[in-house]
Amino acid sequence: MADKPCPPRSRIGVANFTLDRAVVVIDGMTPSPHDRSAWLQGPASPCDSVPRVNQPRRLVLLGAPGVGKGTQADLLHRVLGACHLSTGDVFRAAGSLSECEQSPAMKQALGYMRRGELVPDAIVCEMVRERSECLHCRGCFILDGFPRTLGQAESLKELLDGEGVMLTAAVNYDLATSEIVARLAGRRTCEKCRTVYHVTERAPKVADRCDRCDGKLFQREDDRPESIRVRLEAYDRSTAPLIKFYRDLGLLVHITATGSADEICARTISALAVRAIRSA
């Protein structure tokens, strides 16, 4: 008996960028010019037309959990026109695809995630390698959530070198541990649509209720202060070699992540402009 054909691929849009992640909306949003279909669903699903940018920017964003990388990636996308390529979005989108739409690497990654285990570097790197065409995007790219380890950074460099693509900068967002703990400890997540709020920075209109769907808000276990400090210690161990790696390549740009999101974005744009002038 012949295998049943796969159903048409779902269209995936991205909306509601919050403190450090994007909420993936399936079939509920008209794709933007940067719909990222090839990134979210795999190379068999080409993106809509993406305009070419005047000043190409190919960036890697680094920073501890809660520093606001997702928010900055979205703002930089809006300002620079570069596509926001988040590995976290790929993982979240993978679960919405049918089994025959998932690549072998995506299936393996989902298996680890369902068991509550970390996805090994080799599988994460393979998922990015499957999407190597995205590294040639006309609008360039902002990598968010990858690389997280020295091994991933080395694999990314090998991939970029093989593709003939040059990285513009690795932007590292710095924030004091006490401020990160305050940010994450105040975060609340909707149990239905996964929208993220903050008790002081982005409070819902009605206490403990989501503005979008009226779902109940809860505090994730990994957003409790004791869990946050463990996550930050693990981040420091895995990321310290990353900082040296990109510094040695002459690509590291440090940005202080204090102030409003717009102020941090302006600081980033300014630092990148100065870097471009010096490199000219």
KAVEN-V20361 format. One record per helix or strand of 3 or more residues. SS is the DSSP state (2 for helix, 1 for strand). FROM is the first residue (numbers start at 0). LEN is the number of residues. Records with the same first field share a line. If there is no record, write none. Layout:
BEGIN
SS->FROM-LEN ; FROM-LEN
END
This chain:
BEGIN
1->11-4 ; 22-4 ; 57-6 ; 82-4 ; 140-4 ; 168-6 ; 186-4 ; 195-3 ; 215-3 ; 251-5
2->36-5 ; 68-12 ; 86-8 ; 98-3 ; 103-11 ; 120-10 ; 131-5 ; 149-14 ; 176-9 ; 220-3 ; 224-24 ; 260-19
END
